[in-house]
């Protein structure tokens, strides 16, 4: 029998790598490795890896996102419930300026509202204040002058050596009104008599004022000087000197007047 020498056969893969290189890696039993079932389960997940991992968010990006999501302290379901209430544009709601203005007021709420007057108490007060049918300012005027008027001074100019019965000051009552004298001022450089003259109900009236020597006299009262006898509309109230003034002597008069 003739023997022939053995020629060694080297098995290679399609990449021209010897299969023996792979066999060397079989250092554990195949039964300890992943089964087909396990691999299929893994494949069902890795099938979703349809892009390169390098195109996905990095650890740095995820950490930055996490720093924000850590502030989400309510469940998304709760957030959804809040969002559902946003049924109008936020632009139609109160601005920061408006809220700040409101806050400046509410900061004054330094006690419990329950300690303040109730609706019942306020209603009781209102039932009384409803009787205030005139302004308090008007009431003050009524108390001072007896009627809703604000008397003003009507000033006459200085007159030197006036003739007898000269009108040192004159005020004509507006037609349809009634005139009241709440005061007068008379000044003369000598003794003389003076008259305050007016017409009421078509009748002429006068009051004599006597200055026994030179000087000035001022009179003001909350009761009109001609109370009960107001000057007729369209007539004049005057202050006249009874006697003629001496040469070089100065006279002057004024009336505190009001009309209604």
C-alpha positions as CSV (number, residue, x, y, z in Angstrom):
1,X,0.0,0.0,0.0
2,X,1.3,3.3,-1.0
3,X,1.0,6.3,1.5
4,X,0.7,9.9,0.5
5,X,1.7,12.8,2.7
6,X,-1.2,14.8,4.4
7,X,-1.7,18.3,3.0
8,X,-3.1,20.6,5.7
9,X,-6.3,22.4,4.8
10,X,-6.8,26.0,6.1
11,X,-10.4,27.2,6.3
12,X,-11.1,30.8,5.7
13,X,-14.1,33.1,5.7
14,X,-15.1,35.4,2.8
15,X,-12.8,38.1,4.2
16,X,-9.8,35.7,3.9
17,X,-9.6,35.5,7.7
18,X,-8.8,32.0,9.1
19,X,-11.7,30.4,10.9
20,X,-9.3,29.3,13.6
21,X,-9.1,32.9,14.8
22,X,-12.8,32.7,15.7
23,X,-12.6,29.2,17.2
24,X,-10.1,30.5,19.7
25,X,-12.8,32.9,21.1
26,X,-15.0,29.9,22.0
27,X,-13.8,29.9,25.6
28,X,-17.2,29.1,27.2
29,X,-20.0,26.7,26.5
30,X,-22.5,27.9,23.8
31,X,-25.3,27.0,26.2
32,X,-24.3,29.9,28.4
33,X,-24.8,32.4,25.7
34,X,-27.9,34.2,24.6
35,X,-30.6,32.0,23.0
36,X,-32.4,32.7,19.8
37,X,-35.4,33.9,21.8
38,X,-33.3,36.4,23.7
39,X,-31.7,37.7,20.6
40,X,-35.1,38.1,18.9
41,X,-36.3,40.1,21.9
42,X,-33.2,42.3,21.6
43,X,-33.7,42.6,17.9
44,X,-37.3,43.8,18.3
45,X,-35.8,46.8,20.3
46,X,-32.7,47.5,18.1
47,X,-34.9,47.5,15.0
48,X,-36.0,51.0,16.3
49,X,-32.4,52.2,16.0
50,X,-33.1,53.7,12.6
51,X,-30.6,56.5,12.9
52,X,-27.0,56.9,14.2
53,X,-26.7,57.3,17.9
54,X,-24.4,60.2,17.3
55,X,-27.4,62.2,16.0
56,X,-29.3,61.8,19.2
57,X,-29.1,64.0,22.4
58,X,-25.9,63.8,24.3
59,X,-25.6,63.3,28.1
60,X,-24.8,67.0,28.4
61,X,-28.0,68.0,26.6
62,X,-30.1,65.5,28.6
63,X,-28.6,66.9,31.8
64,X,-29.5,70.4,30.8
65,X,-33.1,69.3,30.0
66,X,-33.3,67.5,33.4
67,X,-32.2,70.6,35.3
68,X,-35.4,72.2,33.9
69,X,-37.8,69.3,34.2
70,X,-36.7,69.0,37.9
71,X,-38.7,72.2,38.4
72,X,-41.9,70.5,37.2
73,X,-43.4,69.8,40.7
74,X,-46.9,68.8,39.6
75,X,-48.1,65.9,37.5
76,X,-48.7,66.6,33.8
77,X,-52.4,65.7,34.4
78,X,-52.6,68.5,36.9
79,X,-50.9,70.9,34.5
80,X,-53.4,69.9,31.8
81,X,-56.2,70.8,34.1
82,X,-54.8,74.3,34.6
83,X,-54.2,74.7,30.8
84,X,-57.8,73.7,30.1
85,X,-58.8,76.9,32.1
86,X,-56.9,79.1,29.7
87,X,-60.1,79.7,27.7
88,X,-59.2,83.3,26.7
89,X,-56.0,85.0,25.4
90,X,-53.6,85.9,28.1
91,X,-53.3,89.3,26.5
92,X,-56.9,90.0,27.8
93,X,-56.0,89.4,31.4
94,X,-54.5,91.8,34.0
95,X,-50.9,92.9,33.3
96,X,-48.1,93.0,35.8
97,X,-48.6,96.8,36.1
98,X,-52.3,96.3,36.9
99,X,-51.5,93.5,39.4
100,X,-48.8,95.7,41.1
101,X,-51.3,98.5,41.4
102,X,-53.9,96.1,43.0
103,X,-51.2,94.8,45.3
104,X,-50.3,98.3,46.5
105,X,-53.9,98.4,47.8
106,X,-54.3,94.9,49.1
107,X,-51.1,95.4,51.1
108,X,-53.3,97.7,53.3
109,X,-55.4,94.6,54.3
110,X,-53.5,94.2,57.5
111,X,-56.4,92.8,59.5
112,X,-59.0,90.1,58.9
113,X,-61.9,91.2,56.8
114,X,-64.2,89.5,59.4
115,X,-63.1,92.2,61.9
116,X,-64.5,95.0,59.7
117,X,-68.0,96.3,59.3
118,X,-70.5,93.8,57.9
119,X,-73.0,94.4,55.1
120,X,-75.7,94.6,57.8
121,X,-73.8,97.4,59.6
122,X,-73.1,99.3,56.5
123,X,-76.7,99.0,55.4
124,X,-77.8,100.5,58.7
125,X,-75.4,103.4,58.3
126,X,-76.5,103.9,54.8
127,X,-80.2,104.2,55.9
128,X,-79.1,107.2,58.0
129,X,-76.7,108.8,55.4
130,X,-79.5,108.6,52.8
131,X,-81.1,111.4,54.8
132,X,-78.2,113.7,53.9
133,X,-79.9,115.2,50.9
134,X,-77.5,118.1,50.7
135,X,-73.8,118.3,50.5
136,X,-71.9,118.9,53.8
137,X,-70.3,122.0,52.2
138,X,-73.8,123.4,51.5
139,X,-74.8,122.6,55.1
140,X,-71.8,124.5,56.4
141,X,-72.8,127.5,54.3
142,X,-76.4,127.3,55.5
143,X,-75.2,127.2,59.1
144,X,-72.9,130.2,58.6
145,X,-75.1,132.5,56.5
146,X,-78.6,131.1,56.9
147,X,-78.9,130.3,53.2
148,X,-76.8,128.8,50.5
149,X,-74.8,131.9,49.6
150,X,-71.2,133.0,49.7
151,X,-71.2,136.8,50.3
152,X,-68.6,138.9,48.6
153,X,-67.3,142.4,49.3
154,X,-68.3,145.2,46.8
155,X,-65.8,148.0,47.3
156,X,-66.3,151.6,46.5
157,X,-63.4,153.9,45.5
158,X,-62.1,156.6,47.8
159,X,-64.0,159.9,47.3
160,X,-62.6,163.2,48.4
161,X,-65.1,165.8,49.8
162,X,-68.2,164.1,48.5
163,X,-71.4,166.1,48.1
164,X,-74.3,165.2,50.4
165,X,-76.1,161.9,49.6
166,X,-73.2,160.7,47.4
167,X,-73.4,156.9,46.7
168,X,-70.0,155.9,48.1
169,X,-70.7,152.3,47.0
170,X,-73.5,150.8,45.0
171,X,-74.6,147.2,44.1
172,X,-77.5,146.4,41.8
173,X,-79.4,143.2,42.6
174,X,-79.7,140.8,39.6
175,X,-83.2,140.8,38.1
176,X,-85.3,137.9,39.5
177,X,-83.0,137.7,42.5
178,X,-83.2,138.9,46.1
179,X,-80.2,140.9,47.6
180,X,-78.9,140.6,51.1
181,X,-76.5,142.8,53.0
182,X,-74.3,140.7,55.4
183,X,-72.0,143.6,56.3
184,X,-70.6,147.0,55.5
185,X,-67.5,149.1,55.8
186,X,-67.5,152.9,56.2
187,X,-64.4,155.2,56.6
188,X,-64.3,159.0,56.8
189,X,-61.8,161.6,57.8
190,X,-64.4,163.4,59.8
191,X,-67.6,162.9,61.7
192,X,-70.7,162.3,59.6
193,X,-73.9,160.3,59.3
194,X,-74.3,157.6,56.7
195,X,-77.3,155.7,55.3
196,X,-77.6,152.2,53.9
197,X,-80.4,152.3,51.3
198,X,-82.3,149.6,49.5
199,X,-85.8,148.8,48.1
200,X,-87.8,145.8,49.2
201,X,-91.3,145.0,47.9
202,X,-91.3,148.3,46.1
203,X,-90.7,150.2,49.4
204,X,-87.6,152.2,50.1
205,X,-85.7,151.5,53.3
206,X,-82.6,152.9,54.9
207,X,-80.6,152.5,58.1
208,X,-78.6,155.4,59.5
209,X,-75.0,154.8,60.7
210,X,-73.5,157.6,62.8
211,X,-69.7,158.3,63.0
212,X,-69.3,160.7,65.9
213,X,-65.7,161.4,64.8
214,X,-63.3,160.5,62.0
215,X,-62.5,156.8,61.8
216,X,-63.6,153.5,60.2
217,X,-66.4,151.1,61.0
218,X,-66.8,147.5,59.8
219,X,-69.8,145.2,60.5
220,X,-70.3,141.6,59.5
221,X,-73.0,139.2,60.7
222,X,-74.3,135.7,59.7
223,X,-77.8,137.3,59.8
224,X,-78.4,139.6,56.9
225,X,-78.6,143.3,57.8
226,X,-81.8,143.4,55.8
227,X,-83.1,140.0,56.8
228,X,-86.8,139.7,56.0
229,X,-86.6,142.7,53.7
230,X,-84.3,141.6,50.8
231,X,-83.5,144.0,48.0
232,X,-85.7,143.7,45.0
233,X,-84.2,142.4,41.7
234,X,-83.2,145.3,39.5
235,X,-82.8,147.8,42.3
236,X,-79.6,149.2,43.9
237,X,-78.2,149.0,47.4
238,X,-76.1,152.0,48.3
239,X,-74.3,153.6,51.2
240,X,-74.5,157.4,51.1
241,X,-73.1,160.2,53.3
242,X,-75.8,162.4,54.8
243,X,-73.8,165.6,55.0
244,X,-71.3,167.0,52.4
245,X,-67.7,166.1,53.1
246,X,-65.2,168.8,54.0
247,X,-62.6,169.9,51.5
248,X,-59.7,167.4,51.3
249,X,-61.4,164.8,53.5
250,X,-61.5,161.3,52.1
251,X,-64.5,158.9,52.3
252,X,-64.8,155.3,51.4
253,X,-67.4,152.5,51.8
254,X,-68.0,148.8,51.0
255,X,-70.9,146.3,51.1
256,X,-70.7,142.5,52.0
257,X,-73.3,141.3,49.5
258,X,-75.1,138.1,48.4
259,X,-78.1,137.2,46.4
260,X,-80.4,134.2,45.8
